[in-house]
Structures are given as C-alpha cells and as structure tokens.
C-alpha cells in the first residue's frame, strides 16, 4: 500500500499541482498586500479619505466608534469594506490567471494536420494513361 501511495504521490501531475497550490498561496498574499497597502489607500484618499478596511455596518445598534471597537465589544457587524478588498483581490488574481492561460495557449504547439490519404495504387494501365495525359498537357 505504501508503494502504491508513493507511486501516486510522485507522479508529475500531483507534484505539479502541489507546487501550483503553494505558489498560488504565496501569490494570493502578494495580491492581498497590493490591494490593501498599495491600491486601496490612494483610492480611499480620492474618495474623501475613506479607509475601506474600516467600513462596516453595525448590526447591534450600539454604534461603536470603529470596527476594532465593535469587534472588541463582540458586536455583530457587516464588514463590507473588507469584502470590497477581497473582491479586488479576486479580480486581480482572475485577470492574472486569464493572462497566464492566454499566454500558455499561445505558446502551445498545435498538432500538425494529418497527411492527406495516399491515392489508391494504380494499375499498369492507369499509370500509362496518366503518363499519356501528362505528355498531352506538356504539348499545349
């Protein structure tokens, strides 16, 4: 049983998938940082100094001063600012994956078309007739 598992785990597709998951996780962290630390602050500044990560709706009617205060008090909140950042994360990752797949498909070699079927073997009479035809064509 261990031998079968080892053969399965060492197949190229499983290793490739594991590497892809690890790289994807790291890429997700980079994109999250890009969105929350690079893209959202200027966007928030343009929209009137809004910090998207602190946008929330208080569901307990206690009116906490900030999201951190609401979480500390255990008040239920609807954190739509964090959701918006996650949507931006998703859109960036989806776009990058789209571009990656587009490039991979561009570099794939298309299979050459199959060769045309060979003409049927001609009899001696047919060969002579084809030679006569070709000679007649050459006269014109």
URLINRA-V594828 format. One record per residue. N is the residue number from 0. RES is the residue in one small letter. PSI is psi as a letter, one per 40 degrees, with the letter a starting at -180 (none if undefined). OMEGA is omega in whole degrees, -180 to 180 (NA if undefined). NEAR is the number of other C-alpha atoms within 8 Angstrom. Layout:
((N/RES/PSI/OMEGA/NEAR) (N/RES/PSI/OMEGA/NEAR))
This chain:
((0/x/d/179/4) (1/x/d/-180/5) (2/x/d/179/6) (3/x/d/179/7) (4/x/d/180/8) (5/x/d/178/8) (6/x/d/179/8) (7/x/d/-176/8) (8/x/d/-177/8) (9/x/e/176/8) (10/x/i/-177/8) (11/x/d/-176/6) (12/x/d/-179/6) (13/x/d/179/10) (14/x/d/178/10) (15/x/d/180/8) (16/x/d/179/8) (17/x/d/178/8) (18/x/d/179/8) (19/x/d/179/8) (20/x/d/-179/8) (21/x/d/179/8) (22/x/d/178/8) (23/x/d/177/8) (24/x/d/178/8) (25/x/d/179/8) (26/x/d/178/8) (27/x/d/178/10) (28/x/d/179/8) (29/x/d/-180/8) (30/x/d/178/11) (31/x/d/178/11) (32/x/d/178/9) (33/x/d/-178/9) (34/x/d/-174/12) (35/x/d/-175/11) (36/x/d/-176/8) (37/x/d/-174/9) (38/x/d/-174/9) (39/x/d/179/12) (40/x/d/177/10) (41/x/d/178/8) (42/x/d/177/8) (43/x/d/178/12) (44/x/d/178/9) (45/x/d/-178/7) (46/x/e/175/7) (47/x/f/178/6) (48/x/f/179/7) (49/x/h/174/7) (50/x/h/-175/9) (51/x/d/-177/11) (52/x/e/180/8) (53/x/e/178/10) (54/x/h/-179/11) (55/x/i/173/10) (56/x/h/180/8) (57/x/h/-179/13) (58/x/e/-177/8) (59/x/e/-178/8) (60/x/f/177/5) (61/x/e/179/6) (62/x/g/176/6) (63/x/i/-176/8) (64/x/d/-178/6) (65/x/i/177/7) (66/x/d/179/11) (67/x/d/179/6) (68/x/d/179/9) (69/x/d/178/14) (70/x/d/179/10) (71/x/d/179/7) (72/x/e/-179/6) (73/x/f/-179/6) (74/x/h/177/11) (75/x/h/-179/9) (76/x/i/174/12) (77/x/h/-172/8) (78/x/g/-176/10) (79/x/d/176/9) (80/x/d/177/11) (81/x/d/177/11) (82/x/d/178/8) (83/x/d/177/9) (84/x/d/178/14) (85/x/d/177/9) (86/x/d/176/8) (87/x/d/176/9) (88/x/d/-178/12) (89/x/d/-178/8) (90/x/d/179/8) (91/x/d/180/9) (92/x/d/180/10) (93/x/d/179/8) (94/x/d/180/8) (95/x/d/179/8) (96/x/d/177/8) (97/x/d/-180/8) (98/x/d/179/8) (99/x/d/179/8) (100/x/d/178/8) (101/x/d/179/8) (102/x/d/179/8) (103/x/d/179/8) (104/x/d/179/7) (105/x/d/-177/6) (106/x/e/178/6) (107/x/h/176/6) (108/x/h/177/4) (109/x/i/179/4) (110/x/h/179/4) (111/x/i/-180/4) (112/x/i/-180/4) (113/x/i/180/4) (114/x/i/-180/4) (115/x/i/-179/4) (116/x/i/-180/4) (117/x/i/179/4) (118/x/i/180/4) (119/x/i/-179/4) (120/x/h/-178/4) (121/x/i/176/7) (122/x/i/179/6) (123/x/d/-180/6) (124/x/d/-180/7) (125/x/d/178/8) (126/x/d/178/9) (127/x/d/179/8) (128/x/d/178/8) (129/x/d/178/8) (130/x/d/178/8) (131/x/d/179/8) (132/x/d/-178/8) (133/x/d/178/8) (134/x/d/178/8) (135/x/d/178/8) (136/x/d/-178/7) (137/x/d/-180/6) (138/x/d/-172/5) (139/x/none/NA/4))
